Amino acid sequence: MKKLAFYAQAFILSVGFLSLIAAAPSQAIDLFSTCDGSEDKDTSICQASTNDDANTLVTNITGTLLFFIGAVAVIMIVIGGIKYVTANGNAENIKSAKNTIMYSLLGLIAAIAAQALVVFVVNAFK
């Protein structure tokens, strides 16, 4: 039964991660666009002034990191829920599942707070 739960978790994690990569916004992945191509010159990154380049880069990097941290947190919440459902009344497994859910939520809250702090600091230097 534990092997089945492990394989189910691995499958859900793999499918979730691959679907998030496929749905990732192109601007979040292409952080270091050179703006040399004619199709790139209309983006907000290419129209930023020289002083805003560092601010834009930091904002894009933290936004991308927040996207991936959020994806991992959601996947961990799902894994914690599956662990909770398959605990079969075992106190250790229930405690482990609750800790997985709690720590993934705390990590998500910390990541959102860090993103808000970075945006505040970047906006203060504009």
OpenMM code with the backbone's topology and positions (N, CA, C; nanometers):
from openmm import Vec3, app, unit

residues = "MET LYS LYS LEU ALA PHE TYR ALA GLN ALA PHE ILE LEU SER VAL GLY PHE LEU SER LEU ILE ALA ALA ALA PRO SER GLN ALA ILE ASP LEU PHE SER THR CYS ASP GLY SER GLU ASP LYS ASP THR SER ILE CYS GLN ALA SER THR ASN ASP ASP ALA ASN THR LEU VAL THR ASN ILE THR GLY THR LEU LEU PHE PHE ILE GLY ALA VAL ALA VAL ILE MET ILE VAL ILE GLY GLY ILE LYS TYR VAL THR ALA ASN GLY ASN ALA GLU ASN ILE LYS SER ALA LYS ASN THR ILE MET TYR SER LEU LEU GLY LEU ILE ALA ALA ILE ALA ALA GLN ALA LEU VAL VAL PHE VAL VAL ASN ALA PHE LYS".split()
positions = [
    Vec3(0.0826, -0.1197, 0.0000),
    Vec3(0.0000, 0.0000, 0.0000),
    Vec3(0.0865, 0.1254, 0.0000),
    Vec3(0.1998, 0.1190, 0.0722),
    Vec3(0.2872, 0.2354, 0.0762),
    Vec3(0.3508, 0.2603, -0.0597),
    Vec3(0.3799, 0.1528, -0.1339),
    Vec3(0.4364, 0.1704, -0.2676),
    Vec3(0.3357, 0.2382, -0.3598),
    Vec3(0.2112, 0.1983, -0.3502),
    Vec3(0.1071, 0.2573, -0.4329),
    Vec3(0.0917, 0.4065, -0.4019),
    Vec3(0.0940, 0.4417, -0.2734),
    Vec3(0.0829, 0.5828, -0.2353),
    Vec3(0.2044, 0.6612, -0.2847),
    Vec3(0.3228, 0.5992, -0.2767),
    Vec3(0.4436, 0.6663, -0.3248),
    Vec3(0.4358, 0.6908, -0.4750),
    Vec3(0.3933, 0.5898, -0.5502),
    Vec3(0.3833, 0.6066, -0.6949),
    Vec3(0.2747, 0.7077, -0.7325),
    Vec3(0.1666, 0.7102, -0.6584),
    Vec3(0.0609, 0.8076, -0.6849),
    Vec3(0.1119, 0.9495, -0.6595),
    Vec3(0.1864, 0.9677, -0.5500),
    Vec3(0.2421, 1.0996, -0.5204),
    Vec3(0.3424, 1.1414, -0.6272),
    Vec3(0.4274, 1.0491, -0.6697),
    Vec3(0.5261, 1.0800, -0.7722),
    Vec3(0.4582, 1.1168, -0.9040),
    Vec3(0.3523, 1.0448, -0.9385),
    Vec3(0.2794, 1.0735, -1.0614),
    Vec3(0.2133, 1.2110, -1.0553),
    Vec3(0.1475, 1.2404, -0.9448),
    Vec3(0.0798, 1.3696, -0.9301),
    Vec3(0.1821, 1.4826, -0.9319),
    Vec3(0.2945, 1.4636, -0.8646),
    Vec3(0.3988, 1.5648, -0.8637),
    Vec3(0.4541, 1.5877, -1.0038),
    Vec3(0.4781, 1.4815, -1.0769),
    Vec3(0.5329, 1.4937, -1.2127),
    Vec3(0.4348, 1.5632, -1.3063),
    Vec3(0.3103, 1.5206, -1.3047),
    Vec3(0.2103, 1.5803, -1.3931),
    Vec3(0.1877, 1.7267, -1.3566),
    Vec3(0.1804, 1.7561, -1.2277),
    Vec3(0.1597, 1.8940, -1.1848),
    Vec3(0.2746, 1.9834, -1.2236),
    Vec3(0.3977, 1.9351, -1.2046),
    Vec3(0.5140, 2.0158, -1.2390),
    Vec3(0.5228, 2.0382, -1.3891),
    Vec3(0.4992, 1.9346, -1.4671),
    Vec3(0.5064, 1.9493, -1.6120),
    Vec3(0.3965, 2.0408, -1.6652),
    Vec3(0.2777, 2.0339, -1.6068),
    Vec3(0.1709, 2.1221, -1.6534),
    Vec3(0.1991, 2.2677, -1.6158),
    Vec3(0.2645, 2.2897, -1.5016),
    Vec3(0.2990, 2.4264, -1.4643),
    Vec3(0.4082, 2.4835, -1.5530),
    Vec3(0.5021, 2.4007, -1.5916),
    Vec3(0.6064, 2.4479, -1.6824),
    Vec3(0.5460, 2.4821, -1.8177),
    Vec3(0.4539, 2.4007, -1.8644),
    Vec3(0.3915, 2.4260, -1.9941),
    Vec3(0.3074, 2.5535, -1.9917),
    Vec3(0.2511, 2.5867, -1.8753),
    Vec3(0.1646, 2.7037, -1.8654),
    Vec3(0.2373, 2.8276, -1.8164),
    Vec3(0.3683, 2.8204, -1.7977),
    Vec3(0.4443, 2.9340, -1.7452),
    Vec3(0.4408, 3.0494, -1.8442),
    Vec3(0.4243, 3.1707, -1.7940),
    Vec3(0.4227, 3.2850, -1.8845),
    Vec3(0.5588, 3.3038, -1.9500),
    Vec3(0.5582, 3.3455, -2.0747),
    Vec3(0.6835, 3.3582, -2.1486),
    Vec3(0.7714, 3.4685, -2.0917),
    Vec3(0.7129, 3.5729, -2.0375),
    Vec3(0.7929, 3.6806, -1.9818),
    Vec3(0.8624, 3.6356, -1.8538),
    Vec3(0.8009, 3.5440, -1.7788),
    Vec3(0.8624, 3.4967, -1.6558),
    Vec3(0.9831, 3.4086, -1.6852),
    Vec3(0.9829, 3.3372, -1.7956),
    Vec3(1.0937, 3.2496, -1.8281),
    Vec3(1.2037, 3.3270, -1.9003),
    Vec3(1.1705, 3.4217, -1.9858),
    Vec3(1.2690, 3.4964, -2.0627),
    Vec3(1.3057, 3.6243, -1.9880),
    Vec3(1.3851, 3.6086, -1.8801),
    Vec3(1.4189, 3.7231, -1.7971),
    Vec3(1.5243, 3.8130, -1.8602),
    Vec3(1.6122, 3.7549, -1.9409),
    Vec3(1.7244, 3.8299, -1.9934),
    Vec3(1.7072, 3.8550, -2.1422),
    Vec3(1.5922, 3.9070, -2.1807),
    Vec3(1.5653, 3.9368, -2.3199),
    Vec3(1.6578, 4.0484, -2.3665),
    Vec3(1.7148, 4.0310, -2.4852),
    Vec3(1.8087, 4.1302, -2.5358),
    Vec3(1.7383, 4.2446, -2.6060),
    Vec3(1.6126, 4.2304, -2.6394),
    Vec3(1.5327, 4.3337, -2.7041),
    Vec3(1.5872, 4.3696, -2.8420),
    Vec3(1.6652, 4.2820, -2.9032),
    Vec3(1.7185, 4.3084, -3.0359),
    Vec3(1.6192, 4.2741, -3.1457),
    Vec3(1.5343, 4.1773, -3.1217),
    Vec3(1.4388, 4.1356, -3.2236),
    Vec3(1.3262, 4.2351, -3.2372),
    Vec3(1.2678, 4.2417, -3.3538),
    Vec3(1.1616, 4.3391, -3.3771),
    Vec3(1.0366, 4.3064, -3.2977),
    Vec3(1.0134, 4.1784, -3.2679),
    Vec3(0.8922, 4.1434, -3.1944),
    Vec3(0.9057, 4.1703, -3.0451),
    Vec3(1.0297, 4.1866, -2.9944),
    Vec3(1.0505, 4.2089, -2.8526),
    Vec3(1.0461, 4.3556, -2.8126),
    Vec3(1.0532, 4.4476, -2.9058),
    Vec3(1.0675, 4.5882, -2.8713),
    Vec3(0.9407, 4.6505, -2.8138),
    Vec3(0.8285, 4.5814, -2.8245),
    Vec3(0.7040, 4.6376, -2.7727),
    Vec3(0.6765, 4.5961, -2.6288),
    Vec3(0.7583, 4.5113, -2.5715),
    Vec3(0.7337, 4.4651, -2.4352),
    Vec3(0.7728, 4.5717, -2.3351),
    Vec3(0.7170, 4.5608, -2.2163),
    Vec3(0.7454, 4.6604, -2.1126),
    Vec3(0.8898, 4.6530, -2.0665),
    Vec3(0.9518, 4.5371, -2.0744),
    Vec3(1.0916, 4.5247, -2.0339),
    Vec3(1.1800, 4.6047, -2.1280),
    Vec3(1.1543, 4.5982, -2.2579),
    Vec3(1.2379, 4.6670, -2.3550),
    Vec3(1.2147, 4.8176, -2.3544),
    Vec3(1.0997, 4.8628, -2.3115),
    Vec3(1.0699, 5.0048, -2.3102),
    Vec3(1.1150, 5.0723, -2.1808),
    Vec3(1.1644, 4.9965, -2.0846),
    Vec3(1.2083, 5.0543, -1.9581),
    Vec3(1.3364, 5.1345, -1.9785),
    Vec3(1.3530, 5.2378, -1.8998),
    Vec3(1.4742, 5.3185, -1.9103),
    Vec3(1.5914, 5.2433, -1.8492),
    Vec3(1.7104, 5.2981, -1.8641),
    Vec3(1.8301, 5.2328, -1.8122),
    Vec3(1.8250, 5.2208, -1.6603),
    Vec3(1.7703, 5.3191, -1.5922),
    Vec3(1.7609, 5.3148, -1.4462),
    Vec3(1.6624, 5.2088, -1.3997),
    Vec3(1.5627, 5.1809, -1.4800),
    Vec3(1.4618, 5.0833, -1.4418),
    Vec3(1.5018, 4.9407, -1.4768),
    Vec3(1.6122, 4.9214, -1.5492),
    Vec3(1.6504, 4.7868, -1.5890),
    Vec3(1.6771, 4.6963, -1.4696),
    Vec3(1.7498, 4.7457, -1.3712),
    Vec3(1.7790, 4.6652, -1.2528),
    Vec3(1.6513, 4.6380, -1.1740),
    Vec3(1.5665, 4.7389, -1.1601),
    Vec3(1.4399, 4.7194, -1.0883),
    Vec3(1.3520, 4.6180, -1.1594),
    Vec3(1.3463, 4.6275, -1.2912),
    Vec3(1.2650, 4.5342, -1.3684),
    Vec3(1.3209, 4.3940, -1.3579),
    Vec3(1.4519, 4.3804, -1.3638),
    Vec3(1.5145, 4.2489, -1.3538),
    Vec3(1.4868, 4.1860, -1.2182),
    Vec3(1.5022, 4.2631, -1.1111),
    Vec3(1.4768, 4.2106, -0.9767),
    Vec3(1.3299, 4.1728, -0.9614),
    Vec3(1.2417, 4.2564, -1.0110),
    Vec3(1.0987, 4.2270, -1.0026),
    Vec3(1.0632, 4.1013, -1.0816),
    Vec3(1.1200, 4.0853, -1.1998),
    Vec3(1.0918, 3.9666, -1.2808),
    Vec3(1.1477, 3.8404, -1.2173),
    Vec3(1.2666, 3.8488, -1.1615),
    Vec3(1.3255, 3.7310, -1.0972),
    Vec3(1.2439, 3.6899, -0.9755),
    Vec3(1.2068, 3.7865, -0.8917),
    Vec3(1.1283, 3.7508, -0.7735),
    Vec3(0.9884, 3.7030, -0.8117),
    Vec3(0.9316, 3.7594, -0.9171),
    Vec3(0.8014, 3.7110, -0.9642),
    Vec3(0.8086, 3.5685, -1.0143),
    Vec3(0.9152, 3.5361, -1.0858),
    Vec3(0.9336, 3.3994, -1.1347),
    Vec3(0.9547, 3.3033, -1.0191),
    Vec3(1.0365, 3.3427, -0.9225),
    Vec3(1.0591, 3.2571, -0.8063),
    Vec3(0.9302, 3.2361, -0.7275),
    Vec3(0.8512, 3.3422, -0.7133),
    Vec3(0.7240, 3.3286, -0.6426),
    Vec3(0.6304, 3.2342, -0.7173),
    Vec3(0.6321, 3.2392, -0.8499),
    Vec3(0.5497, 3.1491, -0.9301),
    Vec3(0.5872, 3.0037, -0.9017),
    Vec3(0.7175, 2.9738, -0.9046),
    Vec3(0.7601, 2.8359, -0.8821),
    Vec3(0.7417, 2.7931, -0.7366),
    Vec3(0.7637, 2.8831, -0.6416),
    Vec3(0.7409, 2.8499, -0.5014),
    Vec3(0.5923, 2.8233, -0.4778),
    Vec3(0.5068, 2.9033, -0.5388),
    Vec3(0.3631, 2.8789, -0.5270),
    Vec3(0.3220, 2.7464, -0.5869),
    Vec3(0.3825, 2.7116, -0.7001),
    Vec3(0.3518, 2.5827, -0.7626),
    Vec3(0.3944, 2.4672, -0.6736),
    Vec3(0.5136, 2.4772, -0.6172),
    Vec3(0.5619, 2.3718, -0.5274),
    Vec3(0.4752, 2.3647, -0.4022),
    Vec3(0.4332, 2.4789, -0.3493),
    Vec3(0.3481, 2.4800, -0.2300),
    Vec3(0.2136, 2.4134, -0.2577),
    Vec3(0.1549, 2.4418, -0.3713),
    Vec3(0.0263, 2.3785, -0.4059),
    Vec3(0.0439, 2.2279, -0.4219),
    Vec3(0.1514, 2.1884, -0.4864),
    Vec3(0.1777, 2.0445, -0.5027),
    Vec3(0.1972, 1.9783, -0.3666),
    Vec3(0.2686, 2.0439, -0.2759),
    Vec3(0.2903, 1.9870, -0.1429),
    Vec3(0.1612, 1.9817, -0.0624),
    Vec3(0.0731, 2.0784, -0.0809),
    Vec3(-0.0567, 2.0731, -0.0134),
    Vec3(-0.1370, 1.9537, -0.0639),
    Vec3(-0.1332, 1.9299, -0.1939),
    Vec3(-0.2030, 1.8139, -0.2501),
    Vec3(-0.1416, 1.6845, -0.1970),
    Vec3(-0.0099, 1.6778, -0.1914),
    Vec3(0.0559, 1.5575, -0.1382),
    Vec3(0.0200, 1.5385, 0.0089),
    Vec3(0.0171, 1.6484, 0.0862),
    Vec3(-0.0240, 1.6380, 0.2259),
    Vec3(-0.1675, 1.5898, 0.2395),
    Vec3(-0.2549, 1.6358, 0.1510),
    Vec3(-0.3938, 1.5882, 0.1530),
    Vec3(-0.4038, 1.4408, 0.1201),
    Vec3(-0.3252, 1.3959, 0.0236),
    Vec3(-0.3255, 1.2534, -0.0110),
    Vec3(-0.2702, 1.1717, 0.1056),
    Vec3(-0.1647, 1.2218, 0.1702),
    Vec3(-0.1096, 1.1527, 0.2870),
    Vec3(-0.2125, 1.1464, 0.3994),
    Vec3(-0.2896, 1.2536, 0.4146),
    Vec3(-0.3909, 1.2570, 0.5201),
    Vec3(-0.5030, 1.1563, 0.4924),
    Vec3(-0.5428, 1.1498, 0.3662),
    Vec3(-0.6516, 1.0579, 0.3303),
    Vec3(-0.6061, 0.9124, 0.3417),
    Vec3(-0.4808, 0.8851, 0.3073),
    Vec3(-0.4310, 0.7475, 0.3101),
    Vec3(-0.3655, 0.7109, 0.4431),
    Vec3(-0.3835, 0.7921, 0.5487),
    Vec3(-0.3202, 0.7650, 0.6776),
    Vec3(-0.3821, 0.6451, 0.7489),
    Vec3(-0.5054, 0.6116, 0.7190),
    Vec3(-0.5755, 0.4969, 0.7797),
    Vec3(-0.5770, 0.5032, 0.9322),
    Vec3(-0.5865, 0.6192, 0.9886),
    Vec3(-0.5971, 0.6338, 1.1330),
    Vec3(-0.4656, 0.6261, 1.2073),
    Vec3(-0.3550, 0.6106, 1.1368),
    Vec3(-0.2242, 0.6050, 1.2002),
    Vec3(-0.1859, 0.7455, 1.2454),
    Vec3(-0.1605, 0.7597, 1.3754),
    Vec3(-0.1352, 0.8923, 1.4328),
    Vec3(-0.0097, 0.9569, 1.3745),
    Vec3(0.0944, 0.8795, 1.3503),
    Vec3(0.2180, 0.9350, 1.2939),
    Vec3(0.1960, 0.9870, 1.1526),
    Vec3(0.1224, 0.9104, 1.0719),
    Vec3(0.0969, 0.9528, 0.9342),
    Vec3(0.0071, 1.0763, 0.9293),
    Vec3(-0.0898, 1.0831, 1.0202),
    Vec3(-0.1779, 1.2000, 1.0261),
    Vec3(-0.0974, 1.3234, 1.0661),
    Vec3(-0.0098, 1.3079, 1.1653),
    Vec3(0.0737, 1.4202, 1.2082),
    Vec3(0.1669, 1.4647, 1.0961),
    Vec3(0.2244, 1.3690, 1.0230),
    Vec3(0.3124, 1.4017, 0.9109),
    Vec3(0.2364, 1.4766, 0.8013),
    Vec3(0.1146, 1.4327, 0.7716),
    Vec3(0.0332, 1.4984, 0.6686),
    Vec3(-0.0041, 1.6403, 0.7112),
    Vec3(-0.0432, 1.6570, 0.8364),
    Vec3(-0.0773, 1.7914, 0.8845),
    Vec3(0.0436, 1.8833, 0.8820),
    Vec3(0.1612, 1.8299, 0.9188),
    Vec3(0.2835, 1.9115, 0.9140),
    Vec3(0.3182, 1.9498, 0.7708),
    Vec3(0.2990, 1.8576, 0.6762),
    Vec3(0.3261, 1.8883, 0.5356),
    Vec3(0.2379, 2.0035, 0.4882),
    Vec3(0.1110, 1.9972, 0.5192),
    Vec3(0.0176, 2.1025, 0.4785),
    Vec3(0.0509, 2.2347, 0.5484),
    Vec3(0.0768, 2.2278, 0.6788),
    Vec3(0.1034, 2.3496, 0.7553),
    Vec3(0.2316, 2.4184, 0.7076),
    Vec3(0.3380, 2.3408, 0.6881),
    Vec3(0.4649, 2.4024, 0.6485),
    Vec3(0.4620, 2.4520, 0.5047),
    Vec3(0.3857, 2.3866, 0.4197),
    Vec3(0.3754, 2.4391, 0.2836),
    Vec3(0.2959, 2.5699, 0.2821),
    Vec3(0.1943, 2.5809, 0.3645),
    Vec3(0.1208, 2.7075, 0.3751),
    Vec3(0.2075, 2.8177, 0.4354),
    Vec3(0.2857, 2.7838, 0.5380),
    Vec3(0.3753, 2.8835, 0.5966),
    Vec3(0.4816, 2.9278, 0.4962),
    Vec3(0.5333, 2.8357, 0.4177),
    Vec3(0.6301, 2.8713, 0.3144),
    Vec3(0.5695, 2.9615, 0.2087),
    Vec3(0.4459, 2.9329, 0.1710),
    Vec3(0.3770, 3.0165, 0.0728),
    Vec3(0.3532, 3.1572, 0.1274),
    Vec3(0.3137, 3.1668, 0.2524),
    Vec3(0.2926, 3.2983, 0.3145),
    Vec3(0.4243, 3.3751, 0.3227),
    Vec3(0.5332, 3.3065, 0.3599),
    Vec3(0.6642, 3.3721, 0.3667),
    Vec3(0.7091, 3.4191, 0.2289),
    Vec3(0.6824, 3.3402, 0.1251),
    Vec3(0.7205, 3.3794, -0.0113),
    Vec3(0.6406, 3.5011, -0.0575),
    Vec3(0.5136, 3.5059, -0.0253),
    Vec3(0.4310, 3.6212, -0.0630),
    Vec3(0.4767, 3.7456, 0.0121),
    Vec3(0.5107, 3.7299, 0.1398),
    Vec3(0.5607, 3.8438, 0.2169),
    Vec3(0.6942, 3.8937, 0.1614),
    Vec3(0.7808, 3.8022, 0.1201),
    Vec3(0.9092, 3.8414, 0.0619),
    Vec3(0.8879, 3.9147, -0.0701),
    Vec3(0.7947, 3.8668, -0.1509),
    Vec3(0.7639, 3.9340, -0.2777),
    Vec3(0.7104, 4.0751, -0.2521),
    Vec3(0.6237, 4.0894, -0.1532),
    Vec3(0.5699, 4.2215, -0.1209),
    Vec3(0.6807, 4.3154, -0.0734),
    Vec3(0.7749, 4.2626, 0.0047),
    Vec3(0.8866, 4.3435, 0.0517),
    Vec3(0.9759, 4.3879, -0.0638),
    Vec3(1.0034, 4.2975, -0.1569),
    Vec3(1.0864, 4.3324, -0.2728),
    Vec3(1.0172, 4.4383, -0.3583),
    Vec3(0.8886, 4.4227, -0.3830),
    Vec3(0.8150, 4.5212, -0.4628),
    Vec3(0.8147, 4.6567, -0.3927),
    Vec3(0.7990, 4.6561, -0.2603),
    Vec3(0.8019, 4.7820, -0.1852),
    Vec3(0.9376, 4.8509, -0.1980),
    Vec3(1.0456, 4.7745, -0.1833),
    Vec3(1.1801, 4.8330, -0.1919),
    Vec3(1.2089, 4.8823, -0.3331),
    Vec3(1.1706, 4.8032, -0.4341),
    Vec3(1.1945, 4.8436, -0.5731),
    Vec3(1.1168, 4.9708, -0.6056),
    Vec3(0.9932, 4.9800, -0.5609),
    Vec3(0.9141, 5.1002, -0.5862),
    Vec3(0.9680, 5.2209, -0.5110),
    Vec3(1.0323, 5.1995, -0.3979),
    Vec3(1.0894, 5.3098, -0.3211),
    Vec3(1.2089, 5.3720, -0.3938),
    Vec3(1.2799, 5.2928, -0.4758),
    Vec3(1.3969, 5.3421, -0.5465),
    Vec3(1.3668, 5.3894, -0.6879),
    Vec3(1.2429, 5.3934, -0.7289),
    Vec3(1.2084, 5.4404, -0.8642),
    Vec3(1.2142, 5.5889, -0.8726),
] * unit.nanometer
topology = app.Topology()
chain = topology.addChain("A")
for resn in residues:
    res = topology.addResidue(resn, chain)
    for name in ("N", "CA", "C"):
        topology.addAtom(name, app.Element.getBySymbol(name[0]), res)
